[in-house]
Amino acid sequence: MGKIAVVAAGGTGGHLFPAQALAEALIARGWRIVLASDERVAAFAESFPAEERIGLSARTYKPRDPVSMALAGVSIVRGVMQARKAFARIDPDVVVGFGGYPSVPGLLAGITQGRPTVIHEQNAVMGRANRKLAGHVRAVACAFPVLQKAPEKVASNAVVVGNPVRPEIRALADLPYVAPETDGPIRILITGGSQGARLLSELLPEAIRKLPESLRQRLTVQQQTRPESMEIARQIYADAMVVSEIAPFFRDMASRLRDAHLVIGRSGAGSVCEFAVAGKPAILIPLAIALDDDQGQNARVLVEAGGAEVCREGQLTVDVMASALEKLLTNPERLARMAAGSRSIAKPDAAERLADLVEKTAAKR
């Protein structure tokens, strides 16, 4: 029948994408997968390759808010009881958590039942949920060589496996970066999540419009943009004589990433690792309100490898972005060096590395 792995993951793509990549790697090795998350995610994660989805009670809380913390505590206790009952039935060989409050009940159930447990941290800064549980699991895996905010013993024993990426992104690791030719076309990909980041939606078209005409005429821009900003962005690009494609979400992200000479976006862990695997130079704009500046620390890893430049929101203006773009887009040698730097930290086989650790941990049951 095969061994059973429970994958406990939160509701964001940053948690679910690497969890799905691990699930697919384990399935290829003969494992059976059960997804444990909150009720909402378990009901709608139809594409997740699990033979069963367990919806558990879970709730986040506001720090220093006693009522919020009490309600979250009651919800999590209920979720742990639900998970323990489900685990008694399916008898999983290992429980793997990917962070986020929806992962807590499943991991706690595995810990309290004495089952092998593994945590994977996607960010350079360990998240709150993982931070509280990391000292109680059998193994901790992480995406980056640095793991800030983690307990000292956890950080020193964590296994750097990388961040599992989707197979179509993994395939880009084998393709060389080709810098734009002098006076040749230049392709820019601007990401921002399924709804597009407001700052990127509104500022980047204006910055690109300020570039010299001779440079603008060489550009093709593909930009994920908030729906309410789409028509304005299209008009700005048209007025600037820039070929553009504007949409709230690109489903074929791998092919667009493959063809891009430069990528611009936020620095969530998934994005940073995908840019690295694809070997792309990047301009990263960390989310200023991100908890513990995790996006800033993710970006720092790529910057120190020479693969990216960072523009902080507090200092970012149209003129600053326009200047950064002009310097990069007129220097193909610099773009090529950045691409090499980006790829130097990539771990395209992260899903397999994590699967190895999961199997090793499960074997000690």
C-alpha positions as CSV (number, residue, x, y, z in Angstrom):
1,M,0.0,0.0,0.0
2,G,2.9,2.4,0.4
3,K,3.9,4.6,3.3
4,I,1.7,7.6,4.2
5,A,2.9,11.2,4.6
6,V,0.7,13.8,6.0
7,V,1.6,17.2,4.6
8,A,0.4,20.1,6.9
9,A,0.5,23.4,5.0
10,G,-1.0,26.8,5.3
11,G,-3.3,28.5,2.8
12,T,-0.9,30.7,0.8
13,G,0.9,29.7,-2.4
14,G,4.2,30.2,-0.6
15,H,3.3,27.3,1.6
16,L,1.3,25.1,-0.8
17,F,3.6,25.2,-3.8
18,P,6.6,23.7,-2.0
19,A,4.3,21.3,-0.2
20,Q,2.9,20.1,-3.5
21,A,6.3,19.7,-5.0
22,L,7.3,17.5,-2.1
23,A,4.1,15.5,-2.4
24,E,4.8,14.8,-6.1
25,A,8.3,13.7,-5.3
26,L,7.1,11.3,-2.6
27,I,4.3,9.9,-4.8
28,A,7.0,9.1,-7.4
29,R,8.7,7.1,-4.7
30,G,5.5,5.1,-3.9
31,W,4.2,7.2,-1.0
32,R,0.6,8.1,-0.3
33,I,-0.2,11.7,0.5
34,V,-2.7,13.2,2.9
35,L,-3.1,17.0,3.1
36,A,-3.9,18.5,6.5
37,S,-4.9,22.2,6.5
38,D,-7.7,24.4,7.8
39,E,-11.2,23.7,6.6
40,R,-11.1,26.4,3.9
41,V,-7.9,25.2,2.2
42,A,-8.7,21.5,2.5
43,A,-12.0,22.1,0.7
44,F,-10.5,24.1,-2.2
45,A,-7.0,22.6,-2.8
46,E,-8.4,20.4,-5.5
47,S,-5.2,20.3,-7.5
48,F,-3.1,19.1,-4.6
49,P,-2.1,15.5,-5.2
50,A,-3.5,14.0,-2.1
51,E,-5.7,10.9,-1.8
52,E,-7.4,12.5,1.2
53,R,-7.8,16.1,2.5
54,I,-8.3,16.7,6.2
55,G,-9.9,20.0,7.2
56,L,-8.8,21.0,10.7
57,S,-9.9,23.9,13.0
58,A,-7.2,26.6,13.0
59,R,-7.0,30.3,13.6
60,T,-4.3,33.0,13.7
61,Y,-4.1,35.6,16.4
62,K,-3.0,39.2,17.0
63,P,0.1,39.4,19.3
64,R,-0.7,41.0,22.7
65,D,-4.5,40.7,22.1
66,P,-5.7,38.4,24.9
67,V,-9.1,37.7,23.2
68,S,-7.6,36.9,19.9
69,M,-5.0,34.7,21.5
70,A,-7.6,32.8,23.5
71,L,-9.9,32.2,20.5
72,A,-6.9,31.0,18.5
73,G,-5.9,28.7,21.3
74,V,-9.4,27.1,21.5
75,S,-9.5,26.7,17.7
76,I,-6.0,25.0,17.6
77,V,-6.8,22.6,20.5
78,R,-10.0,21.6,18.6
79,G,-7.9,21.1,15.4
80,V,-5.3,19.0,17.3
81,M,-8.1,16.7,18.5
82,Q,-9.5,16.4,15.0
83,A,-6.0,15.6,13.7
84,R,-5.2,13.0,16.4
85,K,-8.5,11.2,15.6
86,A,-7.7,11.2,11.9
87,F,-4.1,10.1,12.4
88,A,-5.3,7.2,14.6
89,R,-7.3,6.0,11.6
90,I,-4.8,6.5,8.8
91,D,-1.6,5.9,10.9
92,P,0.8,8.2,9.0
93,D,4.5,7.3,8.9
94,V,5.5,11.0,9.0
95,V,4.0,14.5,9.3
96,V,5.6,17.3,7.4
97,G,4.8,20.9,8.2
98,F,5.3,23.9,5.9
99,G,4.4,26.7,8.2
100,G,1.5,29.0,8.6
101,Y,-1.1,28.7,11.3
102,P,-3.1,26.0,9.4
103,S,-0.1,23.6,9.7
104,V,0.0,23.8,13.6
105,P,-2.8,21.3,14.5
106,G,-1.4,18.6,12.2
107,L,2.1,19.0,13.5
108,L,1.1,19.2,17.1
109,A,-1.0,16.0,16.7
110,G,2.0,14.2,15.1
111,I,4.3,15.5,17.9
112,T,2.0,14.5,20.8
113,Q,1.4,11.0,19.2
114,G,5.2,10.5,19.0
115,R,5.2,10.3,15.2
116,P,8.2,11.3,13.0
117,T,7.8,15.0,12.2
118,V,9.6,17.4,9.9
119,I,9.3,21.1,9.4
120,H,10.3,22.9,6.2
121,E,10.9,26.7,6.5
122,Q,10.7,28.6,3.1
123,N,12.0,31.9,4.3
124,A,15.4,33.2,5.5
125,V,13.5,34.2,8.7
126,M,11.7,31.4,10.5
127,G,8.0,32.0,10.7
128,R,6.1,32.3,14.0
129,A,4.4,28.9,13.7
130,N,7.5,27.0,12.8
131,R,9.5,28.9,15.4
132,K,7.3,27.6,18.2
133,L,7.3,24.0,17.0
134,A,10.8,23.6,15.6
135,G,12.3,22.5,18.9
136,H,9.9,19.6,19.2
137,V,10.1,18.0,15.7
138,R,12.6,15.3,14.6
139,A,14.1,17.3,11.7
140,V,14.1,20.9,10.3
141,A,14.8,21.7,6.7
142,C,15.3,25.2,5.3
143,A,15.5,26.9,2.0
144,F,18.5,29.3,2.6
145,P,21.8,28.9,4.4
146,V,20.7,31.5,6.9
147,L,17.7,30.8,9.3
148,Q,17.1,33.9,11.4
149,K,14.8,33.9,14.4
150,A,15.2,30.2,14.9
151,P,16.3,28.8,18.2
152,E,20.1,28.4,18.2
153,K,20.1,24.6,18.4
154,V,17.4,24.4,15.6
155,A,19.4,26.7,13.3
156,S,22.7,24.8,13.8
157,N,21.0,21.5,13.0
158,A,18.8,22.6,10.2
159,V,19.3,20.9,6.8
160,V,19.6,23.2,3.8
161,V,17.6,21.6,1.1
162,G,16.3,24.7,-0.9
163,N,12.8,25.6,-1.7
164,P,10.9,22.9,-3.7
165,V,9.6,24.4,-7.0
166,R,7.1,23.3,-9.5
167,P,8.4,20.9,-12.2
168,E,8.0,23.4,-15.0
169,I,10.2,25.9,-13.1
170,R,12.7,23.1,-12.3
171,A,13.1,22.5,-16.0
172,L,14.5,26.0,-16.5
173,A,17.6,25.1,-14.5
174,D,19.1,23.4,-17.5
175,L,18.7,26.4,-19.8
176,P,21.5,29.0,-20.2
177,Y,20.9,32.7,-19.7
178,V,21.3,34.6,-22.9
179,A,21.9,38.4,-22.4
180,P,20.2,40.8,-24.7
181,E,22.3,41.8,-27.7
182,T,23.4,45.4,-28.2
183,D,20.4,47.3,-29.8
184,G,18.4,44.0,-29.7
185,P,15.1,43.3,-28.0
186,I,14.8,43.2,-24.2
187,R,12.1,41.3,-22.3
188,I,11.1,42.3,-18.8
189,L,8.8,40.2,-16.6
190,I,7.1,42.0,-13.7
191,T,5.4,39.8,-11.2
192,G,3.3,40.7,-8.2
193,G,1.1,37.8,-7.1
194,S,-2.3,36.9,-8.5
195,Q,-3.7,40.4,-7.8
196,G,-0.5,42.3,-8.5
197,A,1.2,44.4,-5.9
198,R,-0.2,48.0,-5.9
199,L,3.2,49.6,-5.8
200,L,4.5,47.6,-8.8
201,S,1.2,48.1,-10.7
202,E,1.3,51.9,-10.5
203,L,5.0,52.8,-10.2
204,L,6.7,50.6,-12.8
205,P,4.9,51.8,-15.9
206,E,5.7,55.4,-15.0
207,A,9.4,54.4,-14.4
208,I,9.6,52.7,-17.8
209,R,8.0,55.7,-19.5
210,K,10.9,57.8,-18.2
211,L,13.6,55.7,-20.0
212,P,15.2,57.1,-23.1
213,E,13.2,56.5,-26.3
214,S,15.9,54.4,-27.9
215,L,15.7,52.0,-25.0
216,R,12.0,52.0,-24.7
217,Q,11.6,50.9,-28.3
218,R,13.6,47.8,-27.6
219,L,11.4,46.7,-24.7
220,T,8.7,44.1,-24.3
221,V,7.1,44.2,-20.9
222,Q,4.9,41.5,-19.4
223,Q,3.3,42.7,-16.2
224,Q,1.0,41.2,-13.6
225,T,-1.1,44.2,-12.6
226,R,-4.0,44.8,-10.2
227,P,-7.3,44.7,-12.2
228,E,-8.1,48.4,-11.4
229,S,-4.7,49.5,-12.7
230,M,-4.7,47.5,-16.0
231,E,-6.1,50.1,-18.3
232,I,-3.9,52.9,-17.0
233,A,-0.8,50.7,-17.3
234,R,-1.7,49.8,-20.9
235,Q,-2.2,53.4,-21.8
236,I,1.1,54.5,-20.2
237,Y,3.0,51.8,-22.1
238,A,1.2,52.6,-25.4
239,D,2.1,56.3,-25.0
240,A,5.7,55.3,-24.3
241,M,5.9,53.1,-27.4
242,V,6.5,50.0,-25.3
243,V,5.1,46.7,-26.3
244,S,3.3,45.3,-23.3
245,E,1.1,42.5,-22.1
246,I,-0.9,43.3,-19.0
247,A,-2.9,40.8,-16.9
248,P,-3.9,40.2,-13.3
249,F,-2.3,36.7,-13.4
250,F,-0.1,34.7,-15.8
251,R,-0.8,31.0,-15.7
252,D,2.2,30.1,-18.0
253,M,4.7,31.7,-15.7
254,A,7.5,29.2,-16.5
255,S,7.6,30.1,-20.2
256,R,7.6,33.8,-19.4
257,L,10.3,33.4,-16.9
258,R,12.3,31.4,-19.4
259,D,12.2,34.2,-21.9
260,A,12.8,37.1,-19.6
261,H,16.1,39.1,-19.6
262,L,15.2,40.8,-16.3
263,V,12.6,40.0,-13.6
264,I,11.1,42.5,-11.2
265,G,9.0,41.5,-8.2
266,R,8.5,41.0,-4.5
267,S,10.9,38.8,-2.6
268,G,8.7,36.1,-1.2
269,A,10.7,32.9,-0.7
270,G,9.0,31.2,-3.6
271,S,9.7,34.0,-6.0
272,V,13.4,34.3,-4.9
273,C,14.0,30.6,-5.3
274,E,12.2,30.4,-8.7
275,F,14.3,33.4,-10.0
276,A,17.4,31.6,-8.8
277,V,16.5,28.2,-10.4
278,A,15.7,30.0,-13.7
279,G,19.0,31.9,-13.4
280,K,17.5,35.4,-13.9
281,P,18.8,38.8,-12.8
282,A,16.3,40.5,-10.7
283,I,15.2,43.8,-9.1
284,L,13.5,42.9,-5.8
285,I,11.1,45.1,-3.9
286,P,10.5,43.5,-0.4
287,L,7.1,44.0,1.1
288,A,7.6,46.7,3.8
289,I,5.0,45.4,6.1
290,A,6.2,41.7,6.0
291,L,6.5,40.3,9.4
292,D,10.2,40.2,10.7
293,D,11.2,41.7,7.3
294,D,11.3,38.1,5.9
295,Q,11.1,39.4,2.3
296,G,14.0,41.7,2.9
297,Q,16.1,38.9,4.3
298,N,15.1,36.6,1.4
299,A,16.2,39.3,-1.0
300,R,19.5,39.8,0.8
301,V,20.5,36.2,0.1
302,L,20.1,36.8,-3.7
303,V,21.8,40.2,-3.5
304,E,24.9,38.8,-1.7
305,A,25.2,36.1,-4.4
306,G,25.3,38.9,-7.0
307,G,22.0,38.0,-8.5
308,A,19.7,40.9,-7.6
309,E,19.4,44.5,-6.7
310,V,17.0,45.6,-4.0
311,C,14.8,48.7,-3.9
312,R,13.2,49.3,-0.5
313,E,9.7,50.8,-0.5
314,G,10.7,53.7,1.7
315,Q,13.3,54.9,-0.8
316,L,11.6,53.8,-4.0
317,T,10.4,56.5,-6.4
318,V,9.7,56.6,-10.2
319,D,13.1,58.3,-10.7
320,V,15.0,55.8,-8.6
321,M,13.5,52.8,-10.4
322,A,14.0,54.5,-13.8
323,S,17.7,55.0,-13.0
324,A,18.1,51.4,-11.8
325,L,16.5,50.1,-15.0
326,E,18.5,52.2,-17.3
327,K,21.8,51.1,-15.7
328,L,21.0,47.4,-15.9
329,L,19.3,47.3,-19.3
330,T,22.2,49.1,-21.0
331,N,24.8,46.7,-19.5
332,P,24.2,43.2,-20.9
333,E,27.5,42.0,-19.3
334,R,26.2,43.0,-15.9
335,L,22.9,41.2,-16.5
336,A,24.9,38.0,-17.5
337,R,27.0,38.2,-14.3
338,M,23.8,38.7,-12.2
339,A,22.2,35.7,-13.9
340,A,25.3,33.6,-12.9
341,G,25.1,34.9,-9.4
342,S,21.4,34.1,-9.1
343,R,21.9,30.5,-10.4
344,S,24.9,30.0,-8.0
345,I,22.5,29.7,-5.0
346,A,19.8,27.6,-6.8
347,K,18.9,24.2,-5.6
348,P,16.6,22.9,-8.4
349,D,16.5,19.4,-6.8
350,A,15.1,20.8,-3.5
351,A,12.0,18.6,-3.7
352,E,14.2,15.5,-3.9
353,R,16.5,16.7,-1.2
354,L,13.5,17.3,1.1
355,A,12.0,13.9,0.1
356,D,15.3,12.3,1.1
357,L,15.2,13.9,4.6
358,V,11.5,13.0,5.0
359,E,12.2,9.3,4.2
360,K,15.3,9.3,6.5
361,T,13.2,10.7,9.3
362,A,10.3,8.4,8.7
363,A,12.7,5.4,8.8
364,K,13.4,6.1,12.5
365,R,9.8,5.5,13.5
